[in-house]
Amino acid sequence: MVDLEKNKDAVEGAWLNKKGTIVAVKWNTATNENTKAEIIKTISTDHSIELTTLASTEAGNYASPFPITASGSRGKKWMN
């Protein structure tokens, strides 16, 4: 989590569910897909964990434990 949040130019925030099995990332709007992929790859490698990016349609299934965005949608914005 700390390593995600160190990328202040790309990551607005990061959250972990209670079980510690799902990470939600709220990317800054200007963060491109290549940057997101590189950050995820680096953190996965550095910590020997598997992080998987979910499509927006999949993210909704995992969004309920995370805070509600300003627009009122729960989690979806953070996981795509």
Backbone torsions as a table, in degrees:
resi	resn	phi	psi	omega
1	MET	NA	-45.0	-179.5
2	VAL	-62.2	-42.4	179.9
3	ASP	-64.7	-35.9	175.1
4	LEU	-62.3	-47.9	-176.1
5	GLU	-72.0	-14.1	174.3
6	LYS	-68.3	-21.8	179.3
7	ASN	-86.4	62.4	-172.8
8	LYS	-60.2	-28.8	178.6
9	ASP	-71.1	-24.4	-175.1
10	ALA	-110.1	-33.1	-172.5
11	VAL	-112.4	125.0	176.7
12	GLU	-84.7	-33.7	178.7
13	GLY	-170.6	162.2	178.3
14	ALA	-144.3	142.9	-177.1
15	TRP	-135.4	151.7	177.3
16	LEU	-120.8	137.5	178.4
17	ASN	-71.8	169.4	-175.9
18	LYS	-59.6	-35.8	-179.9
19	LYS	-75.9	-15.7	-178.7
20	GLY	77.8	22.5	-176.1
21	THR	-109.1	-12.7	-178.2
22	ILE	-132.0	130.4	176.4
23	VAL	-109.4	131.8	174.3
24	ALA	-110.3	135.8	-180.0
25	VAL	-122.4	130.0	171.4
26	LYS	-101.0	108.3	-179.2
27	TRP	-81.8	146.3	170.5
28	ASN	-64.0	145.0	-174.1
29	THR	-60.1	-26.7	-178.8
30	ALA	-84.9	-2.8	-177.7
31	THR	-74.9	121.3	-178.5
32	ASN	-84.2	166.5	-175.5
33	GLU	-62.9	-36.2	179.0
34	ASN	-64.5	-41.1	178.4
35	THR	-64.8	-43.9	178.1
36	LYS	-58.6	-46.6	-178.7
37	ALA	-62.6	-41.0	-179.8
38	GLU	-65.8	-42.3	178.2
39	ILE	-63.0	-46.3	179.5
40	ILE	-61.5	-44.2	180.0
41	LYS	-62.8	-45.8	-178.9
42	THR	-61.6	-47.1	-179.1
43	ILE	-67.0	-40.9	177.0
44	SER	-58.1	-46.7	-178.4
45	THR	-67.8	-47.9	-177.1
46	ASP	-60.9	-31.3	-174.9
47	HIS	-111.2	6.3	179.8
48	SER	50.9	48.5	176.8
49	ILE	-127.8	161.5	176.8
50	GLU	-104.1	120.6	174.2
51	LEU	-115.0	133.0	-177.8
52	THR	-123.7	130.9	175.7
53	THR	-80.9	132.6	179.1
54	LEU	-102.4	144.4	171.7
55	ALA	-68.0	155.5	179.8
56	SER	-52.7	-38.2	-178.5
57	THR	-67.1	-32.3	178.1
58	GLU	-80.5	-34.8	-174.2
59	ALA	-59.2	-34.9	-179.6
60	GLY	-57.9	-30.2	178.7
61	ASN	-67.2	-21.8	-176.0
62	TYR	-111.4	0.4	-168.7
63	ALA	-79.2	-21.0	-171.3
64	SER	-57.2	-32.6	-179.3
65	PRO	-76.3	-6.1	-171.5
66	PHE	-103.1	157.6	-177.2
67	PRO	-56.1	156.7	178.2
68	ILE	-83.6	136.1	178.7
69	THR	-74.6	170.0	179.3
70	ALA	-59.1	-29.6	-178.7
71	SER	-81.4	-4.8	178.0
72	GLY	94.7	-8.1	178.1
73	SER	-84.0	140.5	-175.3
74	ARG	-92.5	115.2	169.8
75	GLY	72.5	-34.8	-171.6
76	LYS	-52.0	-43.8	-177.3
77	LYS	-61.7	-29.7	-175.1
78	TRP	-82.4	-18.0	-171.6
79	MET	-106.6	2.6	-179.9
80	ASN	-104.4	NA	NA
